[in-house]
Amino acid sequence: MREILFRGKNTDSGEWVEGYLVQTQSHTYIIQPGWYKDDLFVSLYNIIDEVDPETVGQFTGLIIKEKRCFEHDIISVQLNGEEVYRFSIAFGNCGGASNVKHAVGYMGFYFEPANNETRRCVKAGLRCDPVYFINDYSYECKVIGN
C-alpha cells in the first residue's frame, strides 16, 4: 500500500517539507510525520509548516534511485547516458484510447511530456505510464527537479 504524503515549499524558508496535508479556506499546511510519540502529542508548533499551495504535490508511490517521486517532479529518461525524454509527473485521467467507442484508461499518476520532442513522441505513440520506463532496464530515470 502506498504511503499518502504530500510535499510543499515552506512559505518562510523556501525549503521543501514532506508530510500530511491540511488545508483551510485561507492557508495550506504540511504536518511532518511523527507528530505523536508513545501516545503523547508533541507541540504542533515544531512540526507544522505553512506551504505555498501552488507547490503542493502528492507522493506517487514511485521511488527512483532512493528518491521519492512527487506530483510535478521533472523526470529525465536517459538511454546510454543521454536524455531521450523529459516528463513531468501529473495526476488525472490517463491511458485512454481515442479509437474505441468506450473509455479505456485509468485515473492515476502518469508522465506528462515536458518538452516539444517528448510531446511529438507521445503523439506518435510513446507510452506515458511511469512503470514502463522505471521497469525497462534499457532506460535510466532520474528526478531532475520540480
C-alpha positions, -999 to 999 in steps of 0.1 A, spaced: 0 0 0 13 35 -9 20 59 18 -2 91 15 22 120 18 25 155 3 53 179 -3 53 217 -5 76 247 -1 76 263 33 64 299 29 90 313 53 122 294 45 115 282 9 126 247 19 107 216 8 88 198 36 70 164 34 41 152 55 3 153 58 -17 180 41 -41 202 60 -60 230 41 -82 257 54 -100 283 34 -70 307 36 -39 286 44 -22 253 35 -1 234 60 20 203 60 23 184 93 55 164 95 52 127 102 58 117 138 35 143 154 28 118 181 52 97 201 43 69 225 8 82 229 19 117 238 13 145 215 42 168 207 39 206 201 25 213 167 45 245 166 77 225 159 63 202 132 37 222 112 48 243 82 27 267 62 34 260 25 27 277 -8 -4 258 -22 10 262 -57 39 239 -48 20 211 -32 23 177 -48 13 142 -37 37 113 -33 32 89 -62 44 58 -46 73 57 -70 109 57 -58 137 64 -83 173 59 -70 161 60 -34 143 93 -40 106 97 -36 87 109 -66 60 135 -61 35 150 -84 50 178 -106 86 163 -104 106 165 -136 119 131 -148 147 127 -172 146 94 -191 180 86 -204 195 60 -228 232 54 -227 237 84 -205 219 109 -228 184 123 -222 159 110 -247 126 121 -230 116 146 -203 84 143 -184 66 159 -155 46 137 -132 9 145 -133 -24 131 -119 -56 126 -138 -73 105 -164 -46 87 -184 -40 57 -206 -71 64 -227 -76 54 -263 -94 76 -289 -101 48 -314 -127 30 -293 -164 37 -285 -159 34 -248 -135 49 -223 -103 30 -218 -78 41 -192 -75 48 -155 -73 77 -130 -38 80 -116 -3 93 -119 12 95 -154 41 111 -172 32 144 -190 56 154 -218 77 183 -205 93 194 -238 85 195 -275 105 165 -286 88 142 -260 54 157 -269 60 147 -305 70 112 -295 39 108 -273 17 119 -302 34 92 -323 25 65 -297 51 67 -269 37 53 -236 33 77 -207 30 52 -178 58 57 -153 62 20 -145 70 13 -182 102 34 -180 111 26 -145 109 -12 -151 125 -12 -186 162 -19 -179 174 -1 -211 163 33 -197 176 51 -167 152 75 -149 163 105 -128 144 131 -108 160 163 -120 137 190 -105 103 201 -97 
